Amino acid sequence: MTRETGQSVAGLPGRVAAIYLMLFAAALGAYIVLWRHTPFLDGDSAQYQRVAQDLADLRLDSLHDRTIGYPLLLALTGSGEMPTTALLAASLLLHLASIWLMAMVLQRAGVGRRWLIAFGCLLVLPPFVEPAAWVMTENLAQFTLVAGFACLALGFTPSRIALLSSSALAFGYAGLTRPVYQALAIALAGLLLAWPAAYRRAAVPYRDAVRAACVLVAGSMLVLGGMSLVNYVKFDYFGVVPSVGFHLSTKTMPFVERLPDKYALAREILVRGRDAELVKRASIHTGSQTIWHVKEELAAATGLSTPELSSYLLRMNLALIRIAPLEYLQEVAKSMAAYWFPPATPLASMHSSALRWLWGALHAAVTGVFFLQLAVLAGVGVFEASKRIAGARDRALVPWAGASAFQALAFVLAGSIVFYTMLLSCFLDIGDPRQRRPTDVLVVFLCVLGAHVWRRSVSAGARREDSR
C-alpha cells in the first residue's frame, strides 16, 4: 500500500485508492450475493434483447426501435436470451468505475481525502447501484456520461488529445446507448466556445476551448455518423434510430383529441388506445405510453414503415403542439416535477418499508443540497452583476470568486450534462425518474464539489475580513 505523500494510484491518493479498492471489492461481492437472481427484466428489456440476438453474428439484419449501445453489452455477456451473472458483474464494475473516475476529478479539484471517501461510500449504497441490476440502459448510460465528462475535464487544459478523443467517443457511445444524448457533444462544444471572456479571466488559452470543441464534435459524429451510415446502406434510413416521433407522442397524449382532421385516422387510433390504457390493470394509468401499444395498428392503417411513421408522428405532434402549446407545457412541467422523485423500484429497499423511507430521505437530502447550491449560485450571479452595474469592485463576499478555473469548469460541465438530460427527457419524452438515473452520480459530484468550493470561499472571505 502506498503512503499518502503525494504518490497516487490511478489518479487518486494512495490511501484513498486502497480504501476504494477494499470498498469496491466488498460491494461487488455483496451485491452479487444479495442480487444473485438479477438482473431483472423490465418493460423495455425484451426489445434490447431482440437487438442483442440480432447482433449475435456481429451484423444487423433489421432496423430496430432501440439503439445498439446496450444490446452490445448484452451480447458480450451472453444475455441475449436470459440475463446472466456476467451481465450483473459487468454492470456493477461499470458503476464502480464511474465512482473512481468522478473521484479523480474531485481529487484534481482539490477535494480532501475524507470527502473522497465519503463520496465513494455514498455511491455504493443500493439506491445508486440499483440500475446495475436491471436489464435497462441507465447503468451503461451513466458510465458513458461519466467517462466522457471525466476525460473532458481532465484533458481540457492543457489539452490532452488522447483524453479529449476518449471523451468524444464516450459521448458518441452515450448517443448509441440512449438516443437523447446524440446532441450532447455538440451542446458541450457550444458551451465551451460560448464565453471567450471567461477564459481570459481564468488565464486559460481560448485555443484550448476551440481544440476541445472540435475534437468533441468530430469524435462524437464519427461514432453516430458511422452508425447512421450503416443504417442508410442497409435499411435506407440515415439516423441512429427512427424514434423521435414516437417519443414525442408521449407528451401529447392527454390532448391528442385536438389534432386537426388531417390526422383523423391517427387521432382515432390514438384516442381509442389511450382510453384503453387509462383503465387497463397494471398500467401507469396516464396513457403516456399509448404510442408503443398502437404502433403496429398505426403502421397498418397508414401503410408506413417505421422510419416513415416516426417522421409522420413528428410532423403530427409539432402541429398539435402549435395548436395547444400551453397544454404541452403543462405536461412538460408535470414531467419536470416527477423527474426529480426517487424511482419507484423495489430492489434497493428489498421490500422493506423502513429502507424505502431511508432511501427516500437520502434522495431528498441530495436533491435538496443540489438545488440549494443552484439557488445560491443564481443569487450570487445576480448580486455580482448588480454590483458591477453599480460600479462596485469589492468581491470579498462573493462565493465562488476564489474557485479555480478547473473547479468552475468541472462544475459547469457536470451541471450542463444534468440539465441537458432533464430538459430533453421532459420536453421530448415522458420525463420519468428512471431517465434521470444516469446523471445521479453527477448530481452527487456537484454537491461535493460545490460544498468544497463554498467552504474554501467562505474561509478565504473570513481571512480577508480579519486582515483589514
HELIX and SHEET records of a PDB file:
HELIX    1   1 GLY A   14  LEU A   34  1                                  21    
HELIX    2   2 SER A   45  ASP A   54  1                                  10    
HELIX    3   3 LEU A   55  ASP A   57  5                                   3    
HELIX    4   4 GLY A   69  LEU A   76  1                                   8    
HELIX    5   5 THR A   85  ARG A  108  1                                  24    
HELIX    6   6 ARG A  113  LEU A  123  1                                  11    
HELIX    7   7 PRO A  126  VAL A  129  1                                   4    
HELIX    8   8 GLU A  130  ALA A  133  5                                   4    
HELIX    9   9 GLU A  138  GLY A  155  1                                  18    
HELIX   10  10 ILE A  161  THR A  177  1                                  17    
HELIX   11  11 PRO A  179  TYR A  181  5                                   3    
HELIX   12  12 LEU A  184  ALA A  194  1                                  11    
HELIX   13  13 PRO A  196  ARG A  201  1                                   6    
HELIX   14  14 TYR A  206  PHE A  235  1                                  30    
HELIX   15  15 VAL A  244  THR A  252  1                                   9    
HELIX   16  16 MET A  253  ARG A  258  5                                   6    
HELIX   17  17 ASP A  261  TYR A  263  5                                   3    
HELIX   18  18 ALA A  264  LEU A  278  1                                  15    
HELIX   19  19 THR A  290  HIS A  293  1                                   4    
HELIX   20  20 LYS A  295  THR A  302  1                                   8    
HELIX   21  21 THR A  306  ILE A  323  1                                  18    
HELIX   22  22 PRO A  325  TYR A  339  1                                  15    
HELIX   23  23 SER A  353  ALA A  390  1                                  38    
HELIX   24  24 ALA A  405  LEU A  428  1                                  24    
HELIX   25  25 PRO A  433  ARG A  436  1                                   4    
HELIX   26  26 ARG A  437  THR A  439  5                                   3    
HELIX   27  27 ASP A  440  SER A  467  1                                  28    
SHEET    1   A 2 SER A   8  VAL A   9  0                                        
SHEET    2   A 2 LEU A  12  PRO A  13 -1                                        
END                                                                             
